[in-house]
Every structure is written in structure tokens, then in C-alpha cells.
Amino acid sequence: MKTVKSFCAFAALIVLQLNGCGQDYPYLDNPGNLSALKPGSGITAPVTVTVIYDNYVHSEGMKSDWGYSAIIEGLDKTILFDTGTKPEVFSSNFLKTGIGAQSIGLLAFSHEHQDHMGGFSAFSAMKTGIPVIIPHSFSRSVISSLAKEGYKPLLVRDAAMICNNLYTSGEFDFQIAEQCLVLDTRDGLVVMTGCAHPGIVRMLTEIKQTFNKNIIAVFGGFHLMDKSRSEMEEIITGMKSLGVVRCGATHCTGEMQIGMFREAFGENYFELGAGNKIIFN
């Protein structure tokens, strides 16, 4: 199993000029109208999530590698969520999707680890000048480097609206600062995770409380590789007690753990893997 390294490894690959580390960057502080989220609110047209980078391959010609990245289409803006580990793998997979880099209007990073930010240099060679949404506890040197690359850092502390029907969960208070994305659909919330280091049940519980709406689906990396079967049973029970009906687990979740999710959710479990497209209506 590969060791998940801090984004410092990525930062070492680029020249960091620290002059601007003390600079203040704006916050994404528009909560939208969270009180308007209710049964029946949400997207009115399909939203497609394409997996760009994953430990597993779904579509022929894509490459697998430890890491995660996905593109969300069908909203006001097209969003790139994380960039995987290796620039060459990200670039190869991204180009194979046929999604033009110029269509990306926002970049969001779940947390400051290389397996979610390492492919950034490949994307920055394709497009810059767009907002990048990051937890406010990211190291100042990394934030400064993103700005120097031509991006517009928007820091996240609390839940906020990214575009119509898509929100950041806000930063979870944990030793590894992390955010996830929350899509509002008429059937309930869809939660998209990077690694869920703070704990998937804890994160879902806080999201349900913050947004005051049922969670219909969750997918992404859940970071459960070290969990026993009994611990997994508790986690699955906790997720279902929160109303989660559909689930897709990948990346850092663990093989045995993914198998347990697959069995527990049955026909409501969906696979991920590089090249797969998941559609929410």
C-alpha cells in the first residue's frame, strides 16, 4: 500500500516564492439560501460526474493509479474536483474523456494531500485564471503557489454555495483539513468525498444537520482501509441510519471494505473507476 504523503511533496516540485504568504485571500462566504433546501428542491436537469483518476479502471484506455479526481458537468459551471497524484496519468485520462479543459470553470480541492493535488501541474498547463476552492487551513505556501500559478484562491470555512444546487460542506475540523461537495437533488443530497479523513459518518451527520435535508447518496474515497469487519458494520449501519440509499466507494476505502459496501447496498451500490460516468437526475 502506498503511503499517502502530504502535498508538501507536490509543492517541492514547483518553485515556491513565499513573499506573499502573509497575504489575505477571500473567503467563499455565500451560504445561498440553505433554508430553501427541502424535499423537491434541487437540480432540474441531469448532472454527470466523470471519474478522471482512480485506483481502479472502468473504461478501456484509462490508466489506474492511487489517487482521485472527478469532473462535475450539468450545473451553472463545470467543476474539477481534485487532480489525482501523477501529472502524466491525470493528463492522459483527462484527454481521453473528451472534456475540454476550457469548459472547466472552477477547481476544488478536497484536502492537502498529493494523491488529490499531485496532478495539478498537468491541469495548470491546460487552463488557469479560474477560482480554486480550498479549505482555509491549507498551508499558506500552497495557497500562495496556487495564486502565483494564476488561480484565484477562495477559502472555505463554513458551508457555502459554489453555484446553483452545488455547495461545499465547509471545512471539517480535523488534523487533516477537508471539505466535500454537496449536490442538491429533488430526491435528497448527494455527497462527494475526496478521502473522508474526518470520518464518513461524522461528515454525513454534520452535513445533514447543516443542510437540514436527507442524504440520498454518497461516493468517493472513504479512508477505511484499517477498519475491521465489525467496525465496517457499524459504519454501514450509521450511514443507512442517516438515510443514505445509494453508495459508491473507491480509492482509499480498501478492498474488503468496498466489498462490504457493495454487498450492503446491493443494487443501490454503484462502481466508480477511471472513465466511469455517474448521472444524477
C-alpha positions as CSV (number, residue, x, y, z in Angstrom):
1,M,0.0,0.0,0.0
2,K,1.3,3.4,-0.9
3,T,1.9,5.9,1.8
4,V,-0.3,9.0,1.4
5,K,2.1,11.9,1.5
6,S,1.4,15.5,2.3
7,F,1.0,18.0,-0.5
8,C,4.5,19.1,0.5
9,A,5.8,16.5,-1.9
10,F,3.9,18.3,-4.7
11,A,5.0,21.7,-3.5
12,A,8.6,20.6,-3.7
13,L,8.1,20.1,-7.5
14,I,7.4,23.8,-8.1
15,V,9.2,26.9,-7.1
16,L,7.5,28.4,-4.1
17,Q,8.1,32.1,-3.7
18,L,7.0,32.8,-0.2
19,N,6.8,36.6,-0.3
20,G,3.0,36.5,-0.4
21,C,2.4,34.0,2.3
22,G,1.1,36.7,4.6
23,Q,-1.4,37.8,2.0
24,D,-5.1,37.7,2.8
25,Y,-7.2,35.7,0.4
26,P,-11.0,36.0,0.1
27,Y,-13.5,33.5,1.6
28,L,-16.3,31.7,-0.2
29,D,-18.8,33.1,2.2
30,N,-22.1,33.0,0.3
31,P,-24.3,30.4,2.1
32,G,-27.0,30.8,-0.5
33,N,-30.4,30.0,0.9
34,L,-29.8,26.8,2.9
35,S,-33.3,27.1,4.3
36,A,-34.7,26.7,0.8
37,L,-33.3,23.2,0.6
38,K,-36.2,20.9,1.1
39,P,-37.9,17.8,-0.5
40,G,-38.5,18.8,-4.1
41,S,-35.7,21.4,-4.4
42,G,-32.6,20.7,-6.4
43,I,-31.4,20.1,-9.9
44,T,-33.9,20.1,-12.7
45,A,-31.6,18.6,-15.4
46,P,-29.1,15.7,-15.2
47,V,-25.7,16.2,-13.6
48,T,-22.9,13.9,-14.7
49,V,-19.8,13.1,-12.7
50,T,-17.0,11.7,-14.7
51,V,-14.2,9.9,-12.8
52,I,-10.9,11.1,-14.1
53,Y,-8.4,9.5,-11.7
54,D,-8.9,6.4,-9.5
55,N,-7.2,3.3,-8.1
56,Y,-9.5,1.4,-10.5
57,V,-10.2,1.5,-14.2
58,H,-13.7,1.4,-15.6
59,S,-13.2,2.4,-19.2
60,E,-10.8,0.9,-21.7
61,G,-7.7,3.0,-22.4
62,M,-7.8,4.8,-19.0
63,K,-5.0,4.4,-16.5
64,S,-5.3,3.4,-12.8
65,D,-3.2,4.9,-10.1
66,W,-3.5,5.7,-6.4
67,G,-5.4,9.0,-6.3
68,Y,-8.7,10.6,-7.1
69,S,-10.2,13.2,-9.4
70,A,-13.6,13.8,-10.9
71,I,-15.4,16.4,-13.2
72,I,-18.9,17.6,-12.5
73,E,-21.0,18.7,-15.5
74,G,-24.5,19.9,-15.9
75,L,-24.6,22.8,-13.5
76,D,-24.0,26.6,-14.0
77,K,-20.3,25.8,-14.1
78,T,-18.2,22.7,-14.8
79,I,-16.2,21.8,-11.7
80,L,-12.9,19.8,-11.5
81,F,-12.7,18.1,-8.1
82,D,-9.1,17.1,-7.2
83,T,-6.4,16.2,-9.7
84,G,-5.1,12.8,-8.6
85,T,-1.4,12.0,-8.0
86,K,0.7,12.0,-11.1
87,P,0.5,14.7,-13.8
88,E,1.1,12.3,-16.6
89,V,-1.7,10.0,-15.6
90,F,-4.1,12.9,-14.9
91,S,-3.3,14.4,-18.3
92,S,-3.7,11.1,-20.2
93,N,-7.0,10.3,-18.5
94,F,-8.4,13.8,-18.8
95,L,-7.7,14.0,-22.5
96,K,-9.4,10.6,-23.1
97,T,-12.6,11.8,-21.6
98,G,-13.0,14.4,-24.4
99,I,-14.0,17.0,-21.9
100,G,-12.3,20.3,-22.9
101,A,-10.2,22.0,-20.3
102,Q,-11.6,25.3,-21.4
103,S,-15.0,24.2,-20.2
104,I,-13.8,23.9,-16.6
105,G,-15.0,27.0,-14.6
106,L,-14.0,26.0,-11.1
107,L,-11.3,23.9,-9.4
108,A,-11.9,22.5,-5.9
109,F,-9.5,20.5,-3.7
110,S,-10.8,18.3,-1.0
111,H,-7.7,18.3,1.1
112,E,-3.9,18.9,1.0
113,H,-2.5,15.5,0.0
114,Q,-0.5,14.6,-3.0
115,D,-2.9,11.9,-4.2
116,H,-5.6,14.7,-4.6
117,M,-3.4,17.6,-5.7
118,G,-0.3,16.0,-7.4
119,G,-1.8,16.2,-10.9
120,F,-2.4,19.9,-10.6
121,S,0.6,20.9,-12.8
122,A,-0.9,18.9,-15.7
123,F,-4.2,20.8,-15.4
124,S,-2.5,24.2,-14.9
125,A,-0.7,23.6,-18.2
126,M,-4.2,23.4,-19.8
127,K,-6.0,26.2,-18.0
128,T,-5.5,28.9,-15.4
129,G,-7.3,32.1,-14.3
130,I,-10.2,30.3,-12.6
131,P,-11.3,30.2,-8.9
132,V,-9.8,27.4,-6.8
133,I,-11.9,26.5,-3.7
134,I,-9.9,25.1,-0.8
135,P,-10.2,24.6,3.0
136,H,-8.9,27.7,4.8
137,S,-6.5,25.7,6.8
138,F,-4.4,24.8,3.7
139,S,-0.8,25.9,4.2
140,R,-0.1,29.5,3.2
141,S,2.8,28.4,0.9
142,V,0.4,26.2,-1.1
143,I,-2.2,28.9,-1.3
144,S,0.4,31.4,-2.4
145,S,1.7,28.9,-5.1
146,L,-1.8,28.5,-6.5
147,A,-2.2,32.2,-6.7
148,K,1.2,32.6,-8.4
149,E,0.1,29.9,-11.0
150,G,-2.7,32.3,-12.0
151,Y,-5.6,30.8,-9.9
152,K,-7.9,32.8,-7.7
153,P,-8.0,31.1,-4.2
154,L,-11.3,31.1,-2.4
155,L,-11.0,29.8,1.1
156,V,-13.7,27.8,2.8
157,R,-14.6,27.7,6.5
158,D,-18.4,27.2,6.5
159,A,-20.9,25.6,4.2
160,A,-21.3,27.8,1.2
161,M,-22.9,27.8,-2.3
162,I,-20.5,27.2,-5.1
163,C,-23.1,27.5,-7.9
164,N,-26.8,26.8,-8.2
165,N,-27.5,23.5,-6.4
166,L,-23.9,22.7,-5.5
167,Y,-22.3,23.5,-2.2
168,T,-19.2,23.0,-0.2
169,S,-19.7,21.2,3.1
170,G,-17.4,23.7,4.8
171,E,-14.1,22.7,6.3
172,F,-14.2,19.8,8.8
173,D,-12.2,20.5,12.0
174,F,-9.7,17.7,11.9
175,Q,-6.0,17.2,11.8
176,I,-6.3,17.0,8.0
177,A,-8.5,19.9,6.9
178,E,-11.0,18.6,4.4
179,Q,-14.1,19.6,2.5
180,C,-16.5,17.7,0.4
181,L,-19.1,18.8,-2.3
182,V,-22.8,18.6,-1.8
183,L,-25.3,18.4,-4.7
184,D,-28.9,19.2,-4.0
185,T,-31.3,16.9,-5.9
186,R,-35.1,16.5,-5.7
187,D,-34.6,13.1,-4.0
188,G,-32.0,14.3,-1.5
189,L,-28.4,15.4,-1.1
190,V,-25.5,13.7,-3.0
191,V,-22.3,14.0,-1.1
192,M,-18.9,13.7,-2.9
193,T,-15.9,13.0,-0.9
194,G,-12.1,13.0,-1.5
195,C,-10.8,10.8,1.3
196,A,-13.2,11.5,4.3
197,H,-10.3,11.6,6.7
198,P,-12.5,13.2,9.5
199,G,-14.8,10.1,9.3
200,I,-17.5,9.4,6.8
201,V,-20.3,9.0,9.3
202,R,-19.3,12.1,11.2
203,M,-19.1,14.1,8.0
204,L,-22.5,12.9,6.8
205,T,-24.1,13.6,10.2
206,E,-22.8,17.2,10.2
207,I,-23.9,17.8,6.6
208,K,-27.4,16.5,7.3
209,Q,-27.6,18.9,10.3
210,T,-26.2,21.9,8.4
211,F,-28.3,21.4,5.2
212,N,-31.4,20.1,7.0
213,K,-32.1,17.7,4.2
214,N,-31.9,13.9,3.8
215,I,-28.8,12.5,2.2
216,I,-29.7,10.1,-0.7
217,A,-26.2,9.2,-1.9
218,V,-22.5,9.4,-1.1
219,F,-19.5,8.4,-3.1
220,G,-15.7,8.8,-3.3
221,G,-12.8,7.8,-1.1
222,F,-13.8,6.9,2.5
223,H,-10.4,6.1,4.0
224,L,-11.4,2.9,5.8
225,M,-8.5,0.6,4.9
226,D,-7.7,-0.1,8.5
227,K,-11.3,-0.8,9.7
228,S,-12.3,-4.3,10.8
229,R,-15.5,-6.0,9.6
230,S,-17.2,-5.2,12.9
231,E,-16.2,-1.5,12.6
232,M,-17.4,-1.6,9.0
233,E,-20.7,-3.0,10.0
234,E,-21.1,0.0,12.4
235,I,-20.2,2.5,9.7
236,I,-22.6,1.0,7.2
237,T,-25.4,1.0,9.8
238,G,-24.6,4.6,10.7
239,M,-24.7,5.6,7.0
240,K,-28.0,3.9,6.5
241,S,-29.5,5.4,9.6
242,L,-28.8,8.8,8.1
243,G,-30.9,7.9,5.1
244,V,-28.2,7.0,2.7
245,V,-29.7,4.8,-0.1
246,R,-27.0,4.9,-2.8
247,C,-23.3,4.4,-2.3
248,G,-20.1,4.3,-4.3
249,A,-16.8,3.6,-2.5
250,T,-13.3,3.8,-4.1
251,H,-9.7,5.0,-3.8
252,C,-8.6,4.8,-0.2
253,T,-11.6,2.8,1.1
254,G,-10.0,-0.6,1.0
255,E,-10.8,-3.8,-1.0
256,M,-12.5,-5.7,1.8
257,Q,-14.4,-2.5,2.8
258,I,-15.5,-1.8,-0.7
259,G,-16.8,-5.4,-0.9
260,M,-18.9,-4.8,2.2
261,F,-20.4,-1.7,0.8
262,R,-21.2,-3.5,-2.4
263,E,-22.9,-6.3,-0.5
264,A,-24.8,-3.9,1.9
265,F,-26.2,-1.6,-0.7
266,G,-26.8,-4.2,-3.4
267,E,-28.5,-2.8,-6.5
268,N,-28.1,0.7,-5.0
269,Y,-24.3,0.4,-5.0
270,F,-22.5,1.9,-7.9
271,E,-19.0,1.4,-9.1
272,L,-16.6,4.2,-9.8
273,G,-13.2,3.7,-11.6
274,A,-11.4,5.9,-14.1
275,G,-13.7,6.8,-17.0
276,N,-17.0,5.9,-15.4
277,K,-19.8,8.4,-15.5
278,I,-22.4,8.6,-12.8
279,I,-25.6,10.5,-13.6
280,F,-27.9,12.2,-11.0
281,N,-31.3,13.4,-12.0
